[in-house]
Amino acid sequence: MIALNTSVRIPQGDDTVKVELTVKEAMALAGIKFHNNHTIEVSAKKKLNHVIEDHYIEEHRPVN
């Protein structure tokens, strides 16, 4: 049997970022389902992805 290495190294992975979410968005990310409104979870995930991308791009932008 082959053991797979599943560890991932993320530079500055312990840095903090701030994301502003509505209470419903936070609840959706915590696993609460809003059956009549799936867009709440989608919106929250988009906000998280946007902040992560902005933080990562700013940290790794080449200096001329």
Phi, psi and omega in degrees: 000139181261130177272130179263137177274111183257009180283141180238135177258125180241112179301138182055033183294344179262002175294160178253151174228157178246134178229131178264116180239153170284165178300318179297320179296316178298318179297319179296319179291335178280355175111358178284132182266132173252088188298330181269357183209082179290342183293340179297311180294320179298316179299316180296317180295322177297318179298316179297313180299320180298314181294318180296315179298314180299316181296315183291318181294317179298321182289332187244018178286129180294144178263131181269000000 
